[in-house]
């Protein structure tokens, strides 16, 4: 896909006000789904709210299991403590996956497992980012997980408008967060 086409698609998804419209846009984007298999990951499960994205993912043959799920509106279709690692990349943002979905991601991660999350730091996402970081910190204070990494990335993705560009670079910045789920402590008897 040409860079201009990708920028237009990202801008359309970010500008869509209602979930059904965003899902329709993702359905139309599904043919451009990226491969995830290059680094040796073989037992992949995926969820997406977009049926089109799931169909595209299914056609790659990379996933053992794919399920439709709108994060933040319904529970993940997986048992508790099921996954060694959970990733949510490119979906934590204003009008997409709410920060309230984080406990659900924790629920399906095994103790000692890792969660990799990303969000954008562009001007239109700053309020969401602040809310997200408050939830991340609250879960850490509660002992649910331990921060491994929180790293700003200057040129995270191509900006779709000059207003969103970080210091006129043509890119927006983002943040990568990696957390490790804490083991549950046994209850004391007595």
C-alpha positions in Angstrom: 0.0 0.0 0.0 1.4 3.4 -0.9 2.3 5.7 2.0 -0.4 8.2 1.1 -3.0 5.5 1.0 -2.0 4.2 4.4 -2.0 7.8 5.8 -5.5 8.3 4.5 -6.7 5.0 6.0 -5.2 5.8 9.4 -6.7 9.3 9.3 -10.2 7.9 8.4 -10.1 5.4 11.3 -8.9 8.0 13.8 -11.6 10.4 12.6 -14.5 8.0 12.7 -16.7 8.9 15.6 -18.7 5.7 16.2 -17.6 2.1 16.6 -19.6 0.7 13.7 -18.0 3.1 11.3 -14.5 2.4 12.6 -15.1 -1.4 12.3 -16.3 -0.8 8.7 -13.1 1.1 7.9 -11.0 -1.7 9.4 -12.9 -4.3 7.4 -12.0 -2.3 4.2 -8.3 -2.2 5.4 -8.1 -5.9 6.1 -6.4 -6.8 2.7 -3.3 -5.0 4.0 -2.9 -7.0 7.2 0.8 -7.4 8.1 2.6 -10.7 8.7 3.7 -11.5 12.4 5.5 -14.8 11.8 9.0 -13.6 10.9 10.5 -13.7 14.4 9.7 -17.3 15.2 6.3 -16.9 17.0 4.3 -20.0 16.1 1.4 -20.3 18.5 -0.5 -17.1 17.8 -4.1 -16.3 18.8 -5.8 -13.1 17.8 -8.9 -11.0 18.5 -10.2 -8.1 16.6 -13.5 -6.3 16.4 -13.3 -6.2 12.6 -14.6 -9.3 10.7 -12.6 -8.2 7.7 -9.3 -8.1 9.6 -10.0 -11.5 11.1 -10.7 -13.0 7.6 -7.4 -11.5 6.4 -5.6 -12.8 9.4 -7.2 -16.3 8.9 -6.0 -16.3 5.2 -2.3 -15.9 6.3 -2.4 -19.3 8.1 -0.3 -17.7 11.0 -2.9 -18.0 13.7 -4.1 -21.1 15.6 -7.2 -19.3 16.8 -9.0 -16.1 15.8 -12.0 -14.7 17.5 -14.1 -11.5 17.1 -14.2 -9.4 20.2 -14.6 -5.7 20.9 -12.1 -5.0 23.6 -13.5 -2.9 26.4 -17.1 -3.9 25.6 -16.9 -7.6 26.1 -14.6 -10.1 27.9 -11.8 -11.7 25.9 -12.7 -15.2 24.6 -10.0 -16.9 26.6 -9.7 -18.5 30.1 -7.9 -16.8 32.9 -4.1 -17.1 33.0 -4.0 -18.6 29.5 -1.3 -16.7 27.6 2.5 -16.3 28.2 2.4 -12.9 26.4 -0.3 -10.5 25.4 0.2 -7.7 22.9 -2.0 -4.7 22.1 -0.3 -2.6 19.5 -1.8 0.3 17.7 -5.2 0.0 19.3 -4.9 1.9 22.6 -6.1 5.3 21.7 -8.9 7.8 21.7 -12.0 6.2 20.2 -10.4 2.8 20.0 -9.7 0.4 22.9 -10.4 2.1 26.3 -7.9 1.9 29.1 -10.6 0.1 31.1 -9.8 -3.0 29.0 -6.4 -3.4 30.7 -7.7 -5.6 33.6 -9.2 -8.0 31.0 -5.7 -8.3 29.3 -4.2 -9.0 32.7 -6.9 -11.7 33.4 -5.8 -13.8 30.4 -2.1 -13.4 31.0 -0.4 -16.1 33.2 1.5 -15.0 36.3 5.0 -14.1 35.2 3.8 -13.5 31.7 4.3 -10.3 29.7 2.0 -7.6 28.3 3.3 -5.3 25.5 1.1 -2.2 24.9 1.5 0.8 22.7 -0.2 4.2 22.3 0.4 7.3 20.3 1.7 10.6 21.8 0.2 12.9 19.2 -1.8 16.0 20.3 -5.3 14.4 19.7 -4.3 11.4 21.9 -2.7 13.2 24.9 -5.8 13.1 27.1 -6.2 9.4 26.5 -2.5 8.8 27.1 -2.7 10.5 30.5 -5.8 8.4 31.4 -4.0 5.2 30.2 -0.9 6.0 32.2 -3.0 6.6 35.3 -4.5 3.1 34.9 -1.1 1.6 34.3 0.3 3.1 37.4 -2.8 2.2 39.5 -2.4 -1.5 38.5 1.3 -1.4 39.3 0.6 0.1 42.8 -2.0 -2.6 43.4 0.6 -5.3 42.7 -1.0 -6.6 39.5 2.1 -6.1 37.4 5.5 -4.7 37.3 6.8 -2.2 34.7 9.7 -3.6 32.7 9.8 -0.8 30.1 8.1 2.5 29.2 9.9 3.9 26.2 9.1 6.9 24.0 9.6 6.5 20.3 10.0 9.7 18.4 9.1 8.6 14.9 6.4 6.1 15.8 4.2 6.4 12.8 3.7 8.7 9.9 1.5 11.7 10.8 -1.7 12.1 8.9 -1.8 15.9 9.3 0.6 18.7 10.0 -1.2 19.3 13.3 -0.4 15.8 14.5 3.2 15.9 13.5 5.8 16.0 16.3 7.8 19.2 15.9 7.3 19.3 12.1 9.0 15.9 11.5 6.1 14.4 9.6 5.8 11.7 12.2 4.0 11.3 15.5 5.6 9.9 18.6 4.4 6.9 20.6 5.2 4.9 23.7 5.9 1.2 24.2 5.0 -0.2 27.6 6.1 -3.7 28.7 4.7 -5.1 32.0 5.2 -8.4 33.7 2.2 -9.8 35.5 3.0 -10.5 39.2 2.4 -13.9 40.7 -0.6 -14.1 43.0 0.5 -14.5 46.6 -1.1 -17.4 48.5 -3.7 -16.4 51.0 -2.7 -16.8 54.6 -4.6 -19.3 56.7 -5.9 -18.5 60.1 
